[in-house]
């Protein structure tokens, strides 16, 4: 009996030690917060970013540890709402994450930014791209080209396609942080290139009626092209209604709408629609092809371009965390800049001290239900 008692005591001590060891391993994980729209209108994009980030984290962990620790993604849904984005940011701050990735659109991203910067937590924005995000505290890094650059490039493309063209601008002020500034930059550049703006129509998304009413308001306008800054569904609805009204106009869209949902809902009415973007879903680079194979194996579907950005966001974060020795805060923000350029899936990504990524931009046209690269963006 005495021997059995000793054995039981040893087993209890072993179990307690193992529990402490395992809890210590969990505590040593380097946590990255993901605040994304995983429900609602832009959920498809949020899920794609999450999936790309998940794949990158799994690959990083399989390759080894960062400063002796593994990565852990802490994912929360912000529903595309500023209040939820701020709540998530506060949660991540209390939890002590090293870095945050998010959100999907610029309005909730801006709402979270002040909270994160006050805590000294760097934010990598894989999808939201409003240049207005760069005017505040310097703790944000835009993974894609900022909206000012995209809008100006698309305007030059439109002016080259239709010299002296007359444009109608249609934009969703529910994402005011992005849409108003994007349209202003487009209009400035288009006028500089010899075009003119004949109509400006703002609407607020949230139901089918708003974009349809905006499209119908164009029926009496004298225009050659329609420029849309809205999400994929609203942009597709506008295109569908224009076609029903017999208004054949060239479409130029902010890359906010560049997703499979736009192709699915737009059908033949969006043929020839033009975008400017940094990422080609069909690029033949070895890195892109390897990523597509891995993504299909993991999630049983092809990756939309947002998934590429989610993947690259974690690659940048992991490389910078290695450089900072696993430390977050200002040390990590400095490491993100100092570690540039990063080898992305489609070329190098170099960050300026102001958080702007320098990347190649491309002109895409919708051709037979696909986003097809046509040329370097002007």
N, C-alpha and C positions, 0 to 999 in steps of 0.2 A: 504493500500500500504506500509505503514511504517513497519507493522508487517511482510509482505512478504519479504521486503528488509532485515530485520533482520534474517529471516529464511534462505534466500539465503546466507547471510554472514556466518551464522553458518555452513551451508552445505559446503561452500567453505573451511572454516577453517578445518572442519572435514575431507574432502577429502584430503587436504594438509597434515594433521597430519597422516592420514592413509597411504598416499604415503611415507612419511618419515619413518613410522614404518616398512612398507614392505621393503623399500630399506635397512633399518638398519638390518632387518632379513637376507636379502640376503648377506649383507656385513659380517655378523657374521658367515657365513658358513665356516667350515674348508675345504679348498680345497686340493685335492690330484690330481696331474697331472698323466695322463696315456699317455705315448708315446709308441705306438705299431704299428706293421705292420698290417694295416687293408686293404691293397690292395697289389696285387702282389703275389709272390710265397708262402709266409708264412702267408697269410691273414687268413687262417683257424685257425691257432694257435693264431694269434693276437686277432681274434674275440672271441675265447674261453676264453682267459685271460680276455678280457674286460667283457664278460658276467659273469664270475665267480666273478670278482671284483664288478660289478654292483649289483649282488645278495647280496654280503656281505655288501655293503654300504647301500642297502635298508633295510636289516635286522638290521644293527646297528642303523639306524635312527628310525626304528620302536620301538626299545628297549629303546631309550632315546637319550640324547644329550651328547656330549663330551665337558666338560668345558663350558656348556651352549650353545653349537653350534652344528649344524648338519653337516654331511659330504656331500661334493659335489665332484664328479669326473669330472675332466676336461680332455676330451679325444681328442687326436690328432694323426693323422696317420703319421708315419715316413717313410712308404713305404719300410722299411728295408735299408734305405740309410743313411750313416753317416752325410751328409750335412743336411738332413731333421731332423735327431735326434738332431744335435747341434742347429738348429733353434728352435725346440720344447723346448729344454732345456733353451734357452735364453728367450723364451716366458714365460715359467713357472717361471723363475727367476723374470722377470719383473712383473708378476702377483702376486708374493708373495705366491706361494703355500707352504704348510708345508712340502711336501714330494713328490717324483716322483716314479712311478712304471713303469718299462720298461727295455729294449725293448724285442724283440723276439730273435734276434741273438746277438752274442757277439760284432761284428764289430760296428754296430751303438750304442750299449750300451757304448762301450769304447769311441766313439766320443762324446757322451753326458756327460760322466762322468767328464771330466775336467771342462766343463762349470758349471755343478751343484755343484761340490766341491768348485769352486771359489766363488760361491754364498752361500756356506754353507748349501746346500739343500741335505738331505739324499736321497739315491736312493735304492729302493728294486728291485732286479732283480728276477722276478718269473721264468724265463725260460732260459735266457742267463746264461751260467755257466763257461765260460773260467776262469781258475785260473789266467790268465794274468790280469784280471780285478781287482784282489786283490793286485797287485803290485804298484798301484798308491796311490793317496790320500785316506785316510780311511773313505770314506763316503758312501761306497756301502755295501749292505748286500745281499748275494746270498741265495735265498730261498731253492734252491736245492743243492745237493752235488756238489762241484766244479769238473771241468772236469778232473783234474789230478786223483782224487779219482775214478771217474767213469771209466776212461780209464784203470787204473791199475787193477781195479776189473774185468772188462771185459776180460782183457788179462789173468788173472789168471783162469778165467772160460774157456777160449778157450784152454789154456794149459792143463787144467784138462780133457777137452773133447777129445783133440787130442794130446796126449803126443809126444813131438818132432816134432810137426806140422810145416809146412812151410806156411807162410802167405804172401798174397799180400795186400798191403795197398792202398786204393783208397780214395782220399779226395779232397774236394772242397775248393780251395784257395780264392774264392770270400768271404768266411768267414774265412779269414786267422787267425784272432785273436784266433778263437776256433780251427780250424781244424789242423793246423800245430803242435800246442802244444799237442793236444789230441793224434795225431798219434805218436809223439815223446814219450810220456809217455806210450802208449800202447806197442810200440816197445821195450822200456827199460824193461818193466815188463815181456813181452812175452819171451824175450831172457833170462832173469833171471830165468824163469821157465822152460827153456830147449827148447823153440821154436826158429825159425829163420825167418827172414824177407827176402824173395827172390825178391820182387818187390815193388816199390813205384811209384804210378801214381797220379799226381796232375792234376786236371782239373778246369775250371772256369765255374760255372753254368750260366745260362742265356738263354739257348736254349736246344732243345732235343739232338742235335748232340754231345755236349761235353761229357755227361756221357756215351753215347753209344760208342763213340770212345774209351773212357777209358776202357769200358768193353771189347771191341774187342781186345785191346792191351794185355789183359790177356790170349788170346787164346794160345799163345806160352809159357806161364809161367808154371813152375813146382810148383804148390801150392796145399795145402790141404784145405785152407780156405781163404775167401776174407773178409777183414775188411773195412767197409765203414764209412766215416765221411762226410755226406752230408744230404741235407734236404730230406723229405719224398718222393717227386716225383723223384728226381734224384736217390735216393737209390733204389726205385722200378724199375726205368728204367734200372739200372745196373743189377738188379736181372733178369729182363725179358730178357735182351740181353744175359746174361750168359746162361740162359736156352735154348734160341734159338740156341746158338752156341754149345750146348751139353756139356757145362762145369758144371758138378755137383759139387759144392763146398759148404761147410758150410759157412753161412753168419753170421757175427758179426757186429753190427751197433752201432754207437753212438746214444744216445737217442734223439738227434736232429731230427732223422727220425721217432721217435715213435709217430705216429699220425694216425687217421683214413684214411688219404690220402695214407699212405704207404700200409695199408691193402687193400684198394680199387684198387690201381694201380698195386700192386704186384701179386695179385691172388695166384695161387698155387705155383708160383716160389719162394715165400718167406716163405714157410712152414718150420718151424724149425729155422728161423732167431732169433738170440739171442741179447738181450739188457740187460743193467743194469739201473735201475731207482729207484726213491724214492716213486713213487706214483702208486698204483694199482687201475685202473678204476673200478674194480669189487670187491674191498675190502668189507668185510661184517661187518666192524665196524659200530656201531650205528650212529656215526657222518657222515660216508661216505654214508650210506643208506639214512639218513635224507637229506643230501646235494643233492643226486641224485634225490630224490622226488621233492625237492624245485626247482632244476634246470629244471627238465622236466616240472613242472607246469609253470615256468616262461618263458622258451625258447622253449618248445615243442620238445626237443631232449635230448639225453643222453649226459652227459658232458664228453669230452675227458680229458686226464690227465692235459692238460694245464689249463683247467677251474678250477681244484682243486687248482692249484698254484695261479691263479688270486684271487680266493676267500681267500686263506690263506694270501696272501700279504696284503689285506685290513684288515683282522682280526689282523695281527701283527701291522699294521699302527694305527688302531683304539685303540688297547690296549696301544701302546707306547704313542699316543697322550693324552690318558687319564692320563697316568703317568706323562707326561710333562706339564700337565695343558693346553694343546692346543698349546704349543709353539713348533716351528719348529727349524731348524738350529742344532747346536751342542748339544743343550739340548735334542732335539728329538733323535739324533743319540745315545747319552748316554742312553736315556730311552729305546731304542730298545735292547741294550745289557743288561741293568739292569733288564728289564722285562722278560728275558729268565728264564725258558723255556716257550714257548707258546704252548697251547694245539691245535694242528692241527687236520686235518680231519683223519689222520692216524698216530697218535702218536705225541710226543712232538717235538718241534722245538727249539733248543737252539743255540744262536749265540755266537761266540767267539768275543773278542774285535777286531779281524781282519775282521769281517764280514762274517765268514764261518758258515753255519748252520750244525749242527750235526744231521743227520737223518739216519734211517735204509735204507739200499739199498737191492734191490731184483733182482734176475735173472728172466727175462721173456723170454719165447719162443713163437713164433707165432704158434698157433695151430688152424686149421680150421677157419681162419679169425679172430682170437682173440689174444690179448696179455695175455698170461696165466702165472701167477707166478709159478715158479718151486721151488725156494729155496732162502734162504738168500744169498746175494752176498758174494763171498769169499774175 
